Amino acid sequence: MSLLLIAKKRDFDSLKKALLEKDPNLDVEIWPRVENKERVNFAVCWNHPEKVLGNYPNLRAVSSLGAGVNHLLDDESLSEDIPICRLVTDSLQDQMAEYVLNAIVNYRLQIDDYFENKRKGIWEQKSTIPKKHTPVGIMGLGEMGKSVATLLVKHGYVVSGWSRSKKDIEGVTSFAGKSELNDFLSDTKILVNLLPLTEETEGFLDLDLFKKMKKPGYLINVGRGNHLVEEDLIYAFDMGYLEGACLDVFEEEPLPKNHSFWNRKQIMITPHIAAITPANEAAEVIVENYKRAMSGMELLFEVDREKGY
């Protein structure tokens, strides 16, 4: 039996070391160096080659190396009988919450303008936007969304959330379903996207949605790049529906050097770093799920294929 790590471009040495520290008896292999495909029982994937999972006939379970699982759900070579799980840790949730809080504070204090003024040698004081004038709306109240919402409430922000079903989070006004989406958006100045990527949510962040927010709004996308209709974001700036955005995820990564986003001063760009799992924490969850899969037990953070998360 072996545990296989699969990714196109990733150094897995530190993760392999952490896995073996958790359980020295593990047989850990790194794709594409696989001695015996029939011995692979558990795979951990991120940005894996298309249809590669179909090469391992004795897979019992597959784990994403992050919270997103669309790359696994879209793999037609993976049998629907094989359970899929996500990787969620306390550190991931804390990092995501801190990233969003930092993006909001930068927006309220107009830090981007100060960076530009420093470059130009301009001394100019700007007004801080009061918290009460920046109600935050979080789309997606899963583990990550809950952590973000809780931290923002702790820091005195007015927070609402929108999800498939109602959530009970202290200090957060919960909206659910398509029937309550417009009400949610109408009271949202800063929109934080943490939705899972599904057929229903692909292209969800479009011009029609931006029109329904408090104007001019601000977008923080830490979900998936395919949630955003990129052309619509530019239109939203030009038409005054949005005044800025902080983007950590993109349709194509790395973001091409000739992409129009680079030249837009309204857009803050970070290279998919909002939440990165430390190897030792990832190893703890992976080893636990490996043992559960070998014993036929329910996995931690197992994915509902019908829901897509």
Sequence and secondary structure as in RCSB ss.txt:
>XXXX:A:sequence
MSLLLIAKKRDFDSLKKALLEKDPNLDVEIWPRVENKERVNFAVCWNHPEKVLGNYPNLRAVSSLGAGVNHLLDD
ESLSEDIPICRLVTDSLQDQMAEYVLNAIVNYRLQIDDYFENKRKGIWEQKSTIPKKHTPVGIMGLGEMGKSVAT
LLVKHGYVVSGWSRSKKDIEGVTSFAGKSELNDFLSDTKILVNLLPLTEETEGFLDLDLFKKMKKPGYLINVGRG
NHLVEEDLIYAFDMGYLEGACLDVFEEEPLPKNHSFWNRKQIMITPHIAAITPANEAAEVIVENYKRAMSGMELL
FEVDREKGY
>XXXX:A:secstr
 EEEEEESS   HHHHHHHHHH TT  EEETTB S GGGEEEEEEES  TTGGGG TT  EEEESSS  HHHHT 
TTS TTS EE    HHHHHHHHHHHHHHHHHHHHTHHHHHHHHHHT         GGG  EEEE  SHHHHHHHH
HHHHTT  EEEEESS    TTEEEEESGGGHHHHHHT SEEEE     TTTTT B HHHHHTSSSSEEEEE S G
GGB HHHHHHHHHTTSEEEEEES  SSSS  TT GGGG TTEEE  S S    HHHHHHHHHHHHHHHHHT   T
TB  TTTT 
